[in-house]
Amino acid sequence: MTDPNKGAAGTAGRAPGLTPGLTPGLTAALRGALTAAGFAHRLAPVSVAGELAQILAALKDEGQVTESLLDEYRESLTFSCPAEVGEPQALIVAASPSPNVKVRFHLEDGPFDAVIPSTYISSDAKARALAAMRSVLEPAGYKVARARIPVKLLAVRTGLAQYGRNNVAYIKNMGSFVRLDAFCTDAPLEVEDFQGKGSWRLSSCPPCRNCHHVCPTGCIPYDGQVIDGERCLTYHNEHEGDWPEGLDPLGHNALVGCLLCQERCPVDRVYVRVPKLVAEFDREETEWILRDLPADELPEGVREKLAALDLEEYSTVLGRNLRALVNAAKLKTTAYNGSPSERGEPAGR
């Protein structure tokens, strides 16, 4: 069997300055496969994972991120690579366009459409990225798998993304309506260290504070770099319990997550699309959703629909969130049309 590290792709054909053992031909093929599949991407050294951990620790020490928030998400923020990969040699972060979508529920008063933000429906993007990379790496004898790591921070650290004031990641020519995923591989790929290249923050952010003004919970600072994650409506939409005191009921805008800061962002203006209907729950299925039950207590058909939307883990809050959306829609309608008394009509008419 030909050694992929020798010959044209290895020692004899290596470009000047490359570290011994690297495979430029394999790297180029991997990049080509990801680009052809529609993914913007960066390849980074594994050592970057340690840097990201240090950044998060510094944010905690500076009081910009609470210890409770880091503890809650510690599993997803701590770097780990599946055992099947062995000793990881490189990290890959990939981004693809992911428009917002909507689902339709059939309530007692009729059909109601609810928007799901771009980051939630993720299975297809992950599968496409893995298929593209495996088509190149596996024939060469290497493994690749999804990695646990602070993916937004990785994307910004590698120069793939920039942060907005809202701490959302923005990708060039995609805006913030994207899906980000990180992967690890044992392939000795060419990587580039983007340390110090370019700003971590969008240049349009300093003079603009649209997101600060429209945030329904006030979690985006007028000045400063880091939002108050535990005040963010996305955080509350993903957790059980009562809504925070002072939250304007008109602020509810999505079945999970929150979209107000992205929809009002001038950078995202050209990327906003009318959400496509991707699923529908009939009257009986909607009643099950409104019960806020764990996924394993739902009928199989309802659970399968939630799984297809990557929303099973949020089944205990979807009913509550849907009720809040319906209430917000009614309040907006009343505010726009006026109450019956304001229109000079009998209340029961």
C-alpha positions in Angstrom: 0.0 0.0 0.0 1.4 3.4 -0.9 2.2 5.6 2.1 0.1 8.8 1.7 2.9 10.8 3.4 5.5 9.9 0.8 5.8 10.6 -2.9 4.0 13.5 -4.5 1.9 14.2 -1.4 4.7 13.5 1.1 8.4 14.1 1.7 9.6 14.3 -1.9 6.8 16.6 -3.0 6.4 18.7 0.1 6.3 22.5 -0.3 9.1 24.4 1.4 8.4 25.3 5.0 5.8 22.6 5.7 6.1 20.5 8.8 7.3 16.9 8.1 4.4 14.4 7.9 1.9 16.9 6.5 -0.1 16.0 3.4 -0.7 19.0 1.2 -2.5 17.0 -1.4 -4.9 15.5 1.1 -5.5 18.9 2.6 -6.4 20.4 -0.8 -8.7 17.6 -1.5 -10.5 18.0 1.8 -10.9 21.7 1.3 -12.2 21.1 -2.2 -14.8 18.6 -0.9 -16.1 20.9 1.8 -16.3 23.9 -0.6 -18.2 21.8 -3.1 -20.6 20.7 -0.4 -21.3 24.4 0.4 -19.2 24.8 3.5 -16.9 27.7 4.4 -14.3 26.3 6.7 -11.0 26.6 8.5 -8.4 24.0 9.6 -6.8 24.7 12.9 -4.1 23.0 15.1 -5.5 21.0 18.1 -3.5 23.3 20.4 -6.2 26.0 19.8 -8.6 24.1 22.0 -6.4 24.9 25.0 -6.4 28.6 24.0 -10.2 28.6 23.9 -10.3 27.1 27.4 -8.0 29.9 28.7 -10.2 32.6 27.0 -13.3 31.2 28.8 -11.5 31.1 32.1 -10.3 34.7 31.7 -13.9 35.8 30.9 -15.1 34.1 34.1 -12.3 35.7 36.2 -13.1 39.1 34.7 -16.8 38.6 35.7 -18.0 38.8 32.1 -19.3 35.2 32.2 -20.8 33.6 35.3 -19.5 30.5 36.7 -23.0 29.0 36.8 -23.4 29.5 33.1 -20.0 27.9 32.3 -20.8 25.0 34.6 -24.2 24.4 32.9 -22.6 24.2 29.5 -19.2 22.7 30.6 -19.7 19.5 28.7 -20.2 21.2 25.3 -17.5 23.8 26.0 -14.8 21.3 27.0 -12.8 19.9 24.1 -13.2 16.2 23.5 -12.7 14.1 20.4 -14.4 10.7 20.0 -12.2 7.7 20.7 -12.7 6.4 17.2 -10.4 9.2 15.9 -7.5 8.3 18.2 -5.0 11.1 18.7 -6.4 14.2 16.9 -4.0 16.0 14.7 -6.3 18.9 13.4 -9.6 20.7 14.0 -12.0 21.6 11.3 -14.7 24.2 11.7 -17.3 24.4 9.0 -20.2 26.8 8.3 -23.1 26.6 5.9 -26.1 28.8 5.2 -29.1 27.8 7.4 -32.2 29.9 6.9 -34.9 30.2 9.5 -37.9 27.9 9.0 -41.4 27.7 10.4 -43.7 24.9 11.6 -47.5 25.0 11.7 -49.6 24.1 14.7 -53.3 23.6 14.6 -54.9 25.3 17.7 -58.5 25.6 18.8 -58.6 29.0 17.1 -57.0 27.7 13.9 -53.5 27.3 12.4 -50.6 29.1 13.8 -47.1 29.3 12.3 -44.0 29.5 14.6 -40.5 30.3 13.5 -37.5 28.2 14.4 -34.1 30.0 14.2 -31.4 28.8 11.9 -29.1 27.1 14.4 -31.5 24.5 15.7 -32.2 22.2 12.8 -28.7 20.8 12.4 -28.6 17.1 11.6 -28.6 17.6 7.8 -25.6 20.0 7.9 -23.6 17.8 10.2 -24.3 14.7 8.0 -23.3 16.6 4.8 -20.1 17.9 6.3 -19.1 14.5 7.6 -19.9 12.8 4.3 -17.8 15.3 2.4 -14.8 14.9 4.7 -15.0 11.1 5.0 -15.1 10.8 1.2 -11.5 12.2 1.2 -10.1 11.1 4.5 -11.3 7.5 4.9 -9.8 6.2 1.6 -6.5 7.6 2.9 -6.9 5.7 6.1 -7.9 8.5 8.4 -10.9 9.2 10.7 -13.0 12.3 11.2 -15.8 12.9 13.8 -17.7 15.7 15.4 -15.8 17.4 18.2 -17.1 19.0 21.4 -15.6 22.5 21.6 -16.8 26.1 21.9 -17.6 26.2 18.2 -18.4 29.9 17.9 -15.3 30.9 19.7 -13.3 28.4 17.5 -14.8 29.9 14.3 -13.8 33.4 15.4 -10.3 32.4 16.6 -9.6 30.8 13.2 -10.8 33.8 11.2 -13.9 32.0 9.8 -16.3 34.2 11.8 -16.5 37.5 13.6 -18.7 38.3 16.6 -21.5 40.8 16.6 -22.3 43.0 19.6 -25.0 40.3 20.2 -22.3 37.6 20.5 -23.7 35.9 17.4 -21.2 34.6 14.9 -21.2 36.2 11.4 -19.7 34.5 8.4 -18.6 36.5 5.3 -21.2 36.2 2.5 -23.6 34.3 4.8 -24.4 36.7 7.7 -25.4 35.1 11.0 -28.1 32.7 9.6 -25.6 29.8 9.5 -24.9 26.4 11.1 -21.5 26.0 12.7 -20.0 22.6 13.5 -16.5 21.5 14.6 -14.8 18.2 13.8 -11.5 16.5 14.7 -9.4 14.2 12.6 -6.2 12.1 13.0 -5.1 13.2 9.5 -1.9 15.3 9.5 -3.5 18.2 7.6 -2.0 21.6 6.7 -3.4 24.0 9.3 -3.0 27.8 9.6 -2.7 29.8 12.7 -4.9 33.0 12.3 -3.8 34.4 15.7 -3.8 38.2 15.4 -5.2 38.4 11.9 -8.2 40.7 11.7 -10.7 41.9 14.3 -12.8 39.5 16.3 -15.7 41.9 16.0 -17.6 43.2 13.1 -16.4 46.7 12.0 -20.1 47.8 11.7 -20.8 47.1 15.4 -19.2 50.1 17.2 -21.5 52.8 15.6 -24.6 50.6 15.6 -26.6 49.5 18.6 -29.7 48.1 16.9 -29.5 44.8 18.7 -29.1 46.5 22.1 -32.3 48.5 21.6 -34.5 45.7 20.4 -33.3 43.0 22.8 -36.5 42.0 24.8 -34.5 41.2 27.9 -31.8 43.9 27.8 -29.0 41.3 27.8 -27.0 43.0 25.1 -24.8 45.8 26.5 -24.7 49.3 25.1 -20.9 49.1 25.6 -18.8 46.1 26.4 -18.1 42.8 24.6 -20.1 40.0 26.2 -23.9 39.7 26.6 -25.5 38.5 29.8 -26.2 35.0 28.7 -28.5 34.1 31.5 -30.8 37.0 30.7 -31.0 36.2 27.0 -34.5 35.2 25.8 -32.8 32.2 24.0 -31.7 30.9 27.4 -35.1 31.2 28.9 -36.8 29.7 25.8 -34.6 26.6 26.3 -35.2 26.2 30.0 -38.2 25.3 32.0 -39.8 27.7 34.5 -41.5 31.0 34.6 -40.6 33.9 32.3 -38.2 36.5 33.9 -39.8 39.4 35.6 -40.2 42.4 33.4 -40.1 40.5 30.1 -42.4 42.3 27.6 -44.9 39.6 26.4 -44.6 41.2 23.0 -40.9 40.1 22.9 -41.7 36.5 22.2 -40.8 35.8 18.5 -39.7 32.2 18.0 -40.6 28.7 19.1 -37.1 28.4 20.6 -34.3 30.9 20.7 -34.7 34.5 19.7 -34.3 36.3 16.4 -34.9 40.0 17.2 -31.2 41.0 17.3 -30.4 39.3 14.0 -33.5 40.5 12.2 -32.6 44.1 13.1 -28.9 43.8 12.3 -27.9 45.8 9.2 -25.3 43.1 8.3 -28.1 40.5 8.1 -30.4 42.6 6.1 -29.5 41.0 2.8 -29.7 37.4 4.2 -33.2 37.6 5.8 -35.5 35.2 4.0 -39.2 34.4 4.3 -39.2 31.2 6.5 -40.1 28.0 4.6 -42.8 25.7 6.2 -41.0 22.4 7.0 -43.5 20.6 9.3 -47.1 20.6 10.5 -48.7 19.3 13.6 -52.4 18.5 13.4 -54.9 19.3 16.2 -54.2 16.2 18.2 -50.4 16.5 17.8 -50.5 20.1 18.8 -52.4 19.2 22.0 -49.6 16.8 22.9 -47.0 19.6 22.3 -48.9 21.9 24.6 -48.5 19.4 27.5 -44.8 20.1 27.8 -44.0 16.4 28.3 -40.6 14.7 28.1 -40.0 13.3 24.6 -40.2 9.7 25.7 -43.7 10.3 27.0 -45.0 11.6 23.6 -46.7 9.5 20.9 -44.2 8.0 18.5 -45.5 10.2 15.6 -45.1 13.4 17.5 -41.7 12.4 18.8 -40.5 11.5 15.2 -41.5 15.0 14.0 -39.7 16.7 16.8 -36.6 14.5 16.1 -36.7 15.5 12.5 -36.6 19.1 13.6 -33.8 18.4 16.2 -36.2 19.6 18.9 -36.7 16.5 21.1 -34.6 17.9 23.9 -36.9 21.0 24.1 -40.2 19.1 24.3 -40.8 20.2 27.9 -40.8 23.9 27.0 -42.3 24.0 23.5 -45.9 24.2 24.7 -45.1 27.0 27.1 -43.2 28.8 24.3 -46.1 28.3 21.8 -48.6 29.8 24.2 -46.4 32.8 24.7 -46.1 33.3 20.9 -49.9 33.0 20.5 -50.4 35.5 23.2 -47.8 37.9 21.7 -49.6 37.7 18.3 -52.9 38.5 19.9 -51.4 41.5 21.7 -49.8 42.8 18.5 -53.1 42.4 16.7 -55.0 44.3 19.4 -52.3 47.0 19.5 -52.5 47.4 15.7 -56.3 47.3 15.4 -57.3 48.7 18.7 -59.6 47.2 21.3 -63.3 46.9 20.5 -64.0 49.9 22.9 -61.3 52.0 21.2 -63.0 51.3 17.8 -66.4 52.2 19.3 -67.6 48.6 19.0 -69.3 46.5 21.7 -66.8 44.1 23.3 -68.8 41.0 22.4 -69.5 42.0 18.8 
